[in-house]
């Protein structure tokens, strides 16, 4: 499971696109709450995981957000995007 989480984190940092916790968790095969726990402390490379309602990372200060977090308005909301692009 940790390996899949790392693959998703690396992918989101490469494509610089936000993704909902729900979509990522479903693609990995865990609950959104378990994903949040596995991500650990807030840091820029994990700020791509966002709330589906606000499109914002939850409980992140501005300094903990990736500098390119808002470079696009696109947000991955479907696990199928991740499973297709990452072969999960």
C-alpha positions as CSV (number, residue, x, y, z in Angstrom):
1,X,0.0,0.0,0.0
2,X,2.8,2.4,0.9
3,X,4.3,1.9,-2.5
4,X,1.0,2.8,-4.3
5,X,0.8,5.9,-2.2
6,X,4.3,6.9,-3.2
7,X,3.5,6.3,-6.8
8,X,0.4,8.5,-6.6
9,X,2.3,11.3,-4.8
10,X,5.1,11.2,-7.4
11,X,2.6,11.3,-10.2
12,X,0.7,14.3,-8.8
13,X,4.0,16.1,-8.3
14,X,5.0,15.3,-11.9
15,X,1.8,16.4,-13.5
16,X,1.2,19.2,-11.0
17,X,-2.5,18.5,-10.7
18,X,-4.7,18.4,-7.6
19,X,-6.6,15.2,-6.8
20,X,-9.4,14.5,-4.3
21,X,-8.7,12.3,-1.3
22,X,-11.7,10.1,-2.4
23,X,-10.3,9.5,-5.9
24,X,-6.8,8.7,-4.7
25,X,-8.0,6.5,-1.8
26,X,-10.3,4.5,-4.1
27,X,-7.5,4.0,-6.7
28,X,-5.1,2.8,-3.9
29,X,-7.8,0.6,-2.3
30,X,-8.0,2.3,1.1
31,X,-10.4,4.8,2.8
32,X,-9.8,8.5,2.5
33,X,-9.2,8.6,6.3
34,X,-6.5,6.0,6.0
35,X,-4.9,7.9,3.1
36,X,-4.8,11.1,5.2
37,X,-3.2,9.2,8.1
38,X,-0.6,7.6,5.7
39,X,0.4,11.0,4.3
40,X,1.6,12.2,7.6
41,X,2.5,15.8,8.3
42,X,1.5,18.6,5.9
43,X,4.2,19.2,3.3
44,X,4.3,20.7,-0.2
45,X,4.6,17.3,-2.0
46,X,1.4,16.0,-0.4
47,X,-0.7,19.2,-0.8
48,X,-2.0,18.0,-4.1
49,X,-4.5,15.9,-2.2
50,X,-7.6,18.1,-1.7
51,X,-11.1,18.2,-0.4
52,X,-13.7,17.5,-3.1
53,X,-15.9,20.4,-2.0
54,X,-13.3,23.2,-1.7
55,X,-10.5,22.0,-4.0
56,X,-8.1,22.9,-1.1
57,X,-5.7,20.8,0.9
58,X,-7.1,20.3,4.3
59,X,-5.3,22.0,7.3
60,X,-2.4,23.3,5.2
61,X,-0.8,26.7,5.8
62,X,0.2,28.7,2.8
63,X,3.9,27.8,3.4
64,X,3.0,24.0,3.4
65,X,1.3,24.2,0.0
66,X,3.2,23.4,-3.2
67,X,4.1,26.7,-5.0
68,X,2.4,25.5,-8.2
69,X,-0.7,24.1,-6.5
70,X,-3.0,26.5,-8.4
71,X,-1.3,26.5,-11.8
72,X,-4.4,24.8,-13.2
73,X,-8.0,24.6,-12.2
74,X,-8.1,20.9,-13.1
75,X,-8.7,18.5,-10.2
76,X,-8.7,14.7,-10.6
77,X,-12.0,13.5,-9.1
78,X,-12.2,10.0,-10.5
79,X,-10.1,7.0,-9.4
80,X,-10.2,5.7,-13.0
81,X,-7.8,8.5,-14.1
82,X,-5.2,7.3,-11.6
83,X,-5.8,3.6,-12.2
84,X,-5.5,4.1,-16.0
85,X,-2.4,6.4,-15.9
86,X,-0.6,4.6,-13.2
87,X,-1.6,1.0,-13.8
88,X,-2.8,0.6,-10.2
